[in-house]
């Protein structure tokens, strides 16, 4: 994987919550997508249903980019 999640800032504050990424190798960020899934409280696990998706626009990124 050429991109990793660094942290989730302001977790739980949905107006401010954000995900910080770090690029490890030359890549195109357009190869990545974030998916928001459902949550099953009874099983304390994510579901397979996708509620929202954000596909990153095509852009070349390099190691150290955030």
N, C-alpha and C positions, 0 to 999 in steps of 0.2 A: 504494500500500500504506500502511495506516495504522499498522502495527506492524512494527518491524524488530528483528532480532537484534542485540543490543549486543555480546555475547561469550559464549563457552563457557568457563566457569570449571572448573578442575581437570580439564581434558580428559584422558581416558584412565584416570582414577581413578573407576571405575564406581560406587563407593559414595558419592562426593562430586560427581561431574560434574553440572553444571546449566547451563541456558541462561538468559541474562538478556535480557529484552525491553524495548523502549522504545516507548511509544505516541506517534505523531506527530500524529494527528487524532482528534476524537471518533469513537468506534467502539463496537462490541460485541465483546468478546474471544471470545464464543461463536461468532463467525464463523470462528475459526481452529482448526486442528488440527496437531499434530506427528505425523509418520509416521516410524517406524524402518524402513528398507529393508534388504535384504540387500546383500552386498558380493561382487563377483567379483574375487578376487585376481589371476587371470590377466590380466584386462583393466584392473585398477586402477580400477574404477568401481562405482557403485551399481547394484543390480538393480531391476527394476520390482516385485518382490514386497514386500509390506508385512508386517513381522513384528509390529509393535505400533503402536497409535495412541493418542494422548491428545487428546481433544476438550475444549477449554476450556469451562467452564460459562458460560451467558449472564450477562454483567455489563457494564454501561456503563463505559467507560474514557475518559480525557481525555488531551490532550497532556501529556507529562511523567511520566505514570504509568509505573511499572515493575512 
